[in-house]
Structures are given as structure tokens and as C-alpha cells.
Amino acid sequence: ALGDHLGFAAANMNAMIFPMIVGKLIGGVTAIGVAMMLVPKDDATAAKTEAEAQS
């Protein structure tokens, strides 16, 4: 999708290329941060305790 947007910005308004790339980078970093907050962390101690209980 970056190539499509970059081509459109280059064809229509060259001054918008840099702000578009910066916006996409900020959006990507924000998405990674939100995903890291929403996905539960893997608790290694709980998995180890469960494995010991099954043996």
C-alpha cells in the first residue's frame, strides 16, 4: 500500500510525499504499541507449573 500512496502523492503533490511517509511510520509504530498492549503476555512460570503438574 505504501507504493500506491507514494505514487499518488508524487503524481499529484510532491510536497506531500514526506508528510505521508512520516504519517505512515507513526501509524505503524502506534499500531505495534497498541497490539503489544492488547495481546496478553505469555506467563512462563504458569506454563512451567502446569508442565510439572502433568508429569
N, C-alpha and C positions, 0 to 999 in steps of 0.2 A: 504494500500500500504506500510505502514511502516513495517509491519511484513514480507512481501515478500522481501523487500530490506534488512531488518535486517538479515533474514535467509540466503540470498545470500552472504552478506558480511561476516557473521560468517563462512559460509562453505568455502569460497574462500580465504579471507584475514582478519584475526582477527584484524589487525592493522587499518583497515578502518572503523570499527564499530563506534568509537567515531566521526571521521570527518563526517561520513554520517549522524549521528543523529544531529550534530551541523548544518550541511548544511540544513537539513530538517526544523529545528527550525527557522533558519534565513530566509529561503524561506517562511515559514508560516507567520512569523511576517511581512515580506516585503509585502506579498500578502494582509494582513489585512490593512496595511498602504496605499497601492495603492488603495484598494477598498474604504477606507474611504475618500480618496482624490477625487475619481471619482464619487461617489454617491452624488447627491445633498442633502444638509441639508434640513430638514423639517422646514419651517418657521412657527412657531406657531402664530406669530402676523398676518400673512396673512390669515391663516385659521380662526382665531378669527374674523377678519374683514369681511371675506366672510360669516361666520355664522351669524354675526349681520346684514349684508345686506339682507340676505334671510329671516330674521324674520320680 
